Amino acid sequence: MQEVHQFDRYATIVAHGINAGDSSNSEIYKVITAGAPSRIMPKFPNKSLTAAQIHIIATWIQQGAANSTNCALACDISLFTYSGAVRPILQTHCLGCHSGLAVDGGFISLETYDGVKEQVTINTLYPAITHTGPIPMPKIGKKLSDCKIAIIKKWIEAGAPDN
C-alpha cells in the first residue's frame, strides 16, 4: 500500500521531500512534474497543476523553501463565499475522490456548485467534514482544520449561496 502524506503543515511538507535550494532534487517537485502518470501528483483526474503553479513551487524551493507565510496562525472566516473560500477547500481536500463519477467518492461529485448544494440540502456535507455523521470525510488523512470547517459552516448558515 502506498504511503499517504498530509501536506497541510509546513513541517510535514519540508520533512517529506524538499531539498531547499534545489528543486530538481526535491521529491515533491519530481512527483508534480515527471515520472509515470500513476506517480504524478496531485491525483485529481485531468487536474494537473498548471505551469504557473509548478513554477511557484520550484521558485519557492530554489529560494530556500522558507516558512514565510504561516497560515496556521490566523483563521479569517470573514470570507465564506462559495467561489472564494468553499470551492478552494473542496478542490484541495475532496475532489481527489469526489469528481466526475469517481467510484472512490461513492459517485458523489463535488466538482460543481449544484453537486455541493445537493449534499448541503440533504445534510451530508457538514456532518461528513465534522466527523459527526456516519461517513467521516476525508477518508484518507485528517479531518479538515477547525478554520476550514468554520468557513463552510458560515457559508451553509448563509443559505449556501452560489457566490
PyMOL commands that set and color helices and strands:
alter all, ss='L'
color gray80, all
select helices_A, chain A and resi 10-15+23-25+27-33+51-62+71-73+82-93+103-105+113-121+125-130+146-157
alter helices_A, ss='H'
color red, helices_A
deselect
rebuild
show_as cartoon
